[in-house]
Amino acid sequence: MSNSASKQTTEFLSAQHKLVIGGAEVGSASGESFETYDPAFGKVLASVQHAKQADVDAAVASAQAAQLVWQKMAPSERAALLMRFADLIERDTAWISEVESLDSGKPKLHIAAVDIPLAVGALRYNAGWCTKLAGETIPVSAPDMHVYTRREPVGVVAAIVPWNFPLCQACFKIAPALAAGCTVILKPAEQTPLSALILGKLALEAGIPPGVLNVLTGEGATTGQALVEHPGVAKISFTGSEEVGKHIARSASKTLKHVSLELGGKNPNIIFADCDVDAAASVAAGAIFFYSGQVCSAGSRLMVDAAVYDRVVDRVVSEAKQLKLGHGLNADTTMGPLISEDQLARVNGFVELSRKGGIEVAIGGARGKGDLASGSFYEPTVLCGADDNASVVKEEIFGPVLTIQKFNSLDDLVPRANNSNFGLAAGIWTRDMAKAHAAATAIQAGTVWINTYNQFDAAVGWGGFKQSGYGKDNGREGLDKYLQTKTVWVNYAQ
């Protein structure tokens, strides 16, 4: 760590962490708190407040009051504040990436190169929309009537974000909601609460009015559930597991909240024989081992033309051997730990079940060794020979575990690629663009990458089909879900 960044990180971790409600840092009404850990070796990083019902009530009241101010603010002024917010995050990249690395286990250099630019990009992109939210005039058959529409904010938004991308997922929700004129209560995952608290502080430093962005740390079953059920919350924007997403949808239906869900994925990454096979296999390894496979878009199902299957397996295994497991703050680390021992046990359970079922473990299949054995490290793992109904092929593992399967033709491939409850993303590798577009059309996924993988941009919507959820983050679609349309009829003959 640089000296200045190290000092800021140390000061932040040693500070007393409170909730952010109405522009003030306050303790939880119950006085309860919980600890957050470095998943690499289980070290306690900090103690944070556990928000309960009374805190949710206070945050909602604050957000409702702030809504009246924020919605009436000149769009150009809202845009300037969002730009300033982005500038401050970018300014503090060095120490924010260290805090995020310690809290999540992800390599610091990757966070600085990926997560923070995505967060900043979302704020800047959506800032541009503040001045462009226009309604329309509608010609109607009735005489002497002027009819127009207004695009208005839905109200108070509860943004519930996951532990794998705490910072950028928060900004994917905060940025469009604030651009639309909504106010936000941010609830980070209890495993990774620290970057959300930083965002709360920086929003205030940027000049965003008190109550426009509130931050409540706590468990999903208590803090999250209270937000989902609160009648003053107009919308839930959630990213996380399929199981929790379904629970939120059921709970939110009681008050008919707007709900958007970005859930899991079991994504096929397809290599045809006519592509640059070595390049495709190299990217395919990165598509699963990046952030230890704890990515909803991870290319966890590698489907390979039988003609180049052995070559792809060899290349992926070679790429896996070159990965360096270690603490996220180490400059040479290319793969960090899993988020927790519970997650490691889940990942290892899938691998052991596969091993007992006769599936070949080409590499990996065990927790880290030596100095890494005491942390939540899991080796990059490649499984070969699994059939389409194996649990390791059907279920989202959320770890560095790749299955590699053969296919013989496009007709053989498509139904197998679509044989999943999920439909988040897919990759296609081929030089034949007719085949590429045919496969992209046939595959049931919200995003399809051709001759690339894991490309994201604030201007491009992100979300899935089927049980990968509904509603988009990013792009114009990501903004629209925070707006509602009002129609106004004017009889100008009176």
Secondary structure, 3 states (H helix, E strand, C coil): CCHHHHHHHHHHHHCCCCEEECCEEECCCCCCEEEEEECCCCEEEEEEECCCHHHHHHHHHHHHHHHHHHHHCCHHHHHHHHHHHHHHHHHCHHHHHHHHHHHHCCCHHHHHHHHHHHHHHHHHHHHCCHHHCCCCEECCCCCCEEEEEEEEECCEEEEECCCCCHHHHHHHHHHHHHHCCCEEEEECCCCCCHHHHHHHHHHHHHCCCCCCEEECCCCHHHHHHHHHHCCCCCEEEEECCHHHHHHHHHHHHHHCCEEEEECCCCCEEEECCCCCHHHHHHHHHHHHHHHHHCCCCCCCEEEEEHHHHHHHHHHHHHHHHCCCECCCCCCCCCECCCCCHHHHHHHHHHHHHHHHCCCEEEECCCECCHHHHHCCCECCEEEECCCCCCHHHHCCCCCCEEEEEEECCHHHHHHHHCCCCEECEEEEECCCHHHHHHHHHHCCCCEEEECCCCCCCCCCCECCEECCEECCECHHHHHHCCEEEEEEEEECCC
